[in-house]
Amino acid sequence: MDEQKQLILLATPVMTQERFAELTGLTEGQVRGMIEKGHLPSLKVGKPRLVNIALLSKDAMEQENW
């Protein structure tokens, strides 16, 4: 992935479950299951439920003592 795409990915506060699955190599079903079990933060924006990348990043940085 080139640097410009990485910067866009990091600046995105939410993304679709499908896109998150594509970028992580997980299946859409795995992503959906992680959201349902509370292992992956999400929020509902309109009809779709989106992965909350901002909260996921925040939680990861706090756990790793950035």
C-alpha positions in Angstrom: 0.0 0.0 0.0 1.5 3.4 -0.9 1.9 6.2 1.6 -1.0 8.3 0.3 -3.4 5.3 0.8 -2.0 4.7 4.3 -2.6 8.3 5.3 -6.2 8.2 4.0 -6.8 4.9 5.9 -5.5 6.4 9.1 -7.6 9.5 8.8 -10.8 7.7 8.2 -12.9 7.7 11.4 -15.3 4.9 10.2 -15.5 2.4 7.4 -17.9 -0.2 6.1 -17.7 -3.7 7.4 -16.9 -4.9 3.9 -14.0 -2.5 3.5 -12.6 -3.4 6.9 -12.8 -7.1 6.0 -11.0 -6.4 2.7 -8.2 -4.4 4.3 -7.7 -6.9 7.2 -8.0 -10.1 5.3 -11.0 -11.2 7.5 -14.3 -12.3 6.0 -17.3 -10.1 6.3 -18.9 -12.7 8.6 -15.9 -12.6 10.9 -16.1 -8.8 11.1 -19.8 -8.9 11.7 -19.3 -11.5 14.5 -16.6 -9.4 16.1 -18.9 -6.4 16.2 -21.8 -8.5 17.6 -19.5 -9.9 20.4 -18.3 -6.4 21.2 -14.7 -7.1 20.1 -14.8 -4.5 17.4 -16.2 -1.0 18.0 -18.9 0.2 15.6 -21.6 2.8 15.2 -24.8 3.0 13.2 -24.8 5.8 10.7 -28.1 5.7 8.9 -28.9 2.1 8.0 -25.4 0.5 7.9 -23.4 -0.3 11.0 -19.8 1.0 10.4 -16.5 0.0 12.0 -15.4 2.8 14.3 -11.7 3.1 13.2 -11.1 6.1 15.4 -12.1 4.3 18.6 -10.3 1.1 17.5 -7.1 3.2 17.0 -7.5 5.0 20.3 -8.0 1.7 22.2 -5.0 0.2 20.5 -2.7 3.1 21.4 -3.9 3.0 25.0 -3.2 -0.7 25.3 0.2 -0.4 23.8 1.2 2.6 25.9 1.9 4.8 22.9 
